Amino acid sequence: MKKTVIGFLGGGNIGGGVWRLLSEMREEIKKRDGVDLEVRKVLVKDIAEALEINAAKGIDIPVGCLTQDYTDVTRDDEIQIVCEFMGGEQPAASYMEDALNHGKSVITANKVALALNWAQLQAAAEKSGAGLWYEASVGGVIPVIRVLLQNLESDSVDRVMGIINGTTNYILTRMTNEGKDYDEVLRDAQRLGLAEPNPAADVEGMDSAYKLSILASLAFHGRVTYGRVHREGITNITATDIACGADMGYVLKLLAIAKKDGNKVEVRVHPTFVKKDHPLAKVDGSLNAIFIHGKYCNDITLQGRGAGDLPTASAICGDIVDAALCVKPRYPSFKNTVEDEASFAFSDNWNTRAFIRLSAVDRPGVLASIAKTMMEEEVSIATMLQKDVQPDGRVQLIFITHPAPEQSLRRALSRLDASICSLEQMIRVED
Ligand SMILES: NC(=O)c1ccc[n+]([C@@H]2O[C@H](COP(=O)([O-])OP(=O)(O)OC[C@H]3O[C@@H](n4cnc5c(N)ncnc54)[C@H](OP(=O)(O)O)[C@@H]3O)[C@@H](O)[C@H]2O)c1
């Protein structure tokens, strides 16, 4: 029986989940795959504290396996696979590079370290002939990395669109279902442990942007760096926006969108209205879903748990078995560099429909004036809704536009006559 010795960098939520899954499935994996997976070392910050936390969670990592020295994992001659579950960019990326330099295959669930250091990590892997696996870095258990890296290798993908952050999807779902405001739902999510005490990485869209940079690079076979991703979060979304969108047949999601047309590439993360019958509209709570369109495969939608110790552990253990059985590691076919792919023309003037909510004075001629300004910038209105007069005597006007270039839309909004209306919200709409 082939034995593969594994080391963990980090033994928190995901490390504990992977330990549990491997313990429970070890005999079954031996039977199915003919490989005995043994975890020999686990890096933690503080051994005494780790023992206490693991005991409370029922995770039985023996004290002899725990170490506070990362080189016990990255440089141990017997360890063949190093799994990184520490999170954050550094020191996680340097530790992974050290492991790769010492010929260990590396498996990571860390989108930040991967998105920002992918080129260096891949170069180290290729140099030592080691493998680099990262299925759980995007979409938790959803097998999207494998689909893009292997199944669609010979296709020509032109669109990837998804809900890839569970925290924001949970918040938006509750705002939609309960009509509550952002701050109240965020506080609840924090109390339930579904949002971090500092929620910025999720609610300001950074988490989705790291993941989109990885997905777009794989989908389009060229480096799309994190810095290229246009990013807007959900912090200024109100219950009124969501209710007005619902009145017009739309549901609000934080979408990560990557499109390619010829060499023109756009990558963006922002709140987006989708029609109520759109497949992504029904993806609720902390679920994730990713839609892919390719020239030959047509449409693919993948959905599942984007987080959680055991779903994520399931994806990671798939990588571990692959790494243990792999004869020759597979690397992305594109030249992975620190810089963007030179042949891509990145565009921030994408074509989009928009939901526009204005507060306007209630008098004749106002609508005509707004429509005229829009038309002058070649933004045409598809539908309009007028809400009842407010206590301040103003009315809420809501428009959905036809597709227009982003910059025309912005110019039109900046030229609206401030003496008759003010812009309350602009949210893009995706078909
Ligand atoms: N949680 C999920 O559902 C999920 C899903 C997909 C991907 N991921 C990714 O998986 C990774 C781990 O997430 P997690 O939820 O397991 O986080 P976590 O519970 O905070 O675990 C990380 C562990 O690593 C330890 N650590 C951090 N820096 C260290 C260092 N320099 N030396 C030794 N130990 C160190 C932490 O110790 P301290 O607690 O003492 O700092 C903590 O025990 C992250 O990259 C995350 O993005 C998580």
The ligand as an ORCA input file, in Angstrom:
! r2SCAN-3c Opt
* xyz 0 1
  N     -13.891     28.874      6.641
  C     -14.361     28.510      5.446
  O     -15.509     28.113      5.311
  C     -13.454     28.552      4.257
  C     -13.928     28.168      2.994
  C     -13.069     28.173      1.891
  C     -11.760     28.587      2.071
  N     -11.323     28.980      3.308
  C      -9.946     29.410      3.464
  O      -9.281     28.484      4.311
  C      -8.245     29.152      5.044
  C      -8.404     28.859      6.529
  O      -9.663     29.336      6.960
  P     -10.218     28.951      8.417
  O     -11.674     29.266      8.386
  O      -9.791     27.618      8.809
  O      -9.478     30.036      9.316
  P      -9.149     29.907     10.870
  O     -10.198     29.118     11.555
  O      -8.851     31.295     11.343
  O      -7.819     29.033     10.885
  C      -6.570     29.525     10.552
  C      -5.611     28.946     11.567
  O      -4.282     29.217     11.164
  C      -3.578     29.712     12.285
  N      -2.483     30.569     11.871
  C      -2.563     31.759     11.251
  N      -1.325     32.259     11.050
  C      -0.464     31.353     11.579
  C       0.941     31.310     11.706
  N       1.728     32.290     11.259
  N       1.497     30.244     12.313
  C       0.722     29.243     12.796
  N      -0.620     29.222     12.714
  C      -1.206     30.279     12.106
  C      -4.620     30.482     13.073
  O      -4.225     30.663     14.407
  P      -4.888     31.877     15.281
  O      -6.364     31.559     15.346
  O      -4.196     31.761     16.577
  O      -4.604     33.145     14.530
  C      -5.833     29.566     12.930
  O      -5.811     28.539     13.895
  C      -8.371     30.628      4.671
  O      -7.460     30.917      3.646
  C      -9.791     30.750      4.159
  O      -9.950     31.805      3.232
  C     -12.130     28.970      4.401
*
